[in-house]
């Protein structure tokens, strides 16, 4: 009886250990991680954004600088001015919801001397990358700090007049620089600027660190911007983009930046996640 009891306990332990692997999606098994860009929930506090991220089953988050923390922290914002205690508490809060803070962005330094503060903050927060738009004059400093802190620099492509609105501009700025430096690829911004998003992904092969992933509406007369759409229902051909990233053997974070239906975007984002997983299951 005693021996059978021990065997039963061992079998239970093995089955429990196997659960995370069984629950792992095909996307995750192949190095694709979905994350939230907290700007999707900028109308809410960071505490509420973490709750929504948890509700969606997302395990990673990229927090934008300036996101109000809320709760007992009130109007304090997420940036390098946070004291060590608050930094620790925010990490612990996220972890309690099964969420890892993987990045911060999009960061733009007000002055060159702020880069040291930003990297120190990123290190303290255990970030993998800083999504940012460095001034062209700061590249030597940024590269040196990336190597020193071993934190990746993921360069965002905001629309013109951003220095990095095209892949060519970015590649010209970072050629011959550290492999810790690459692209935070916003596929929607490329298309809105008249570029082909898949061609852009191809140009950046080997240099894509993370993505601000989305689908967008067709351009219509009288509308200021092509708004975000549920993935697979817009014009960006999400399936083709994922197929291209698989070809490149991309491993990294797809930050969901859903800038539509601001007050109640969770149902839309849930459909985006479902579509992503459906396509990933087909591809892998």
C-alpha positions, 0 to 999 in steps of 0.5 A, a space after each residue: 500500500 505504502 509503495 502504491 501511495 508513493 507511486 501515485 504521488 509521483 505520477 501526480 507530480 509528473 502530471 502537474 509538471 507537464 501541465 505548463 507544457 501542455 498549455 503552451 500554444 504552438 506560437 509560444 513553443 516556437 518562440 512567438 510571444 504575444 504581449 500587450 502594449 499598455 497604450 492600448 489601455 491608456 484611458 485606464 490606469 496601469 493597474 487596470 491595464 494589467 487586469 485587462 491583460 490578465 483577463 485576455 490571458 496575455 503573459 507579457 506587457 510593454 508599458 509606455 512611459 507615462 502610464 499612470 499607475 493608479 491605486 495606492 500610487 495615484 498619479 505616479 507614472 511608469 518611468 525612470 523617476 520611480 523609486 526602488 520600492 515602487 519599481 519592486 511593487 509594480 513588478 510583483 503586482 504584474 507577476 502576481 497576475 502571471 505577467 512579465 514586464 518585457 519592455 518599455 516604450 516608445 521612449 524618446 530621450 529629452 536629453 542625452 544624459 537621460 539614457 543612462 537613467 533609462 537603461 538603469 531603470 530597465 535593468 532594475 525592472 528586468 526589461 528585455 528591451 527598450 522600444 524607442 527613437 534615439 536621436 541620431 547624435 546619440 547612437 554611440 552612447 545608446 550602443 555603448 549602454 546597450 552592451 553595458 546593460 545587455 538590454 536590447 534597443 528596439 527602434 520604433 517607426 513612427 510616421 514622418 518626420 520620424 528619422 526611422 519611418 522607413 526600414 532603409 533609414 533605420 538600417 542606415 543608422 544601425 549598420 555595423 552596430 551591435 546586434 542588440 539593436 534592431 526594429 520595433 516594427 509597427 506594421 500599421 505605420 508602414 502601410 499608412 505611410 504608403 509602404 508595403 509592410 511585408 517588404 519592410 519586414 523582409 528588409 529588416 530580416 535579422 534585425 527585428 527585435 519586437 513588433 507593434 502588431 496590428 491590422 488596419 482599415 482601408 484608406 477612406 476619403 475624409 478619414 484622418 487615419 486608417 483605424 485599427 481593425 480586428 486581426 484578419 479583417 483589415 488590409 495588412 494580410 496578417 497571415 502573410 506577415 506571420 508566414 514571413 516572420 516564420 520564414 525569418 525564424 523570428 523569435 520575440 514579442 508581438 506587442 498588441 497595440 490596438 488603438 480603436 474602441 478605446 473604452 471597451 477594446 477587450 472583446 476586439 483584442 480577444 478576437 485578435 488573439 484567437 486569429 493569431 493562434 489560429 494562424 500560428 497553429 496552421 503555420 507550425 
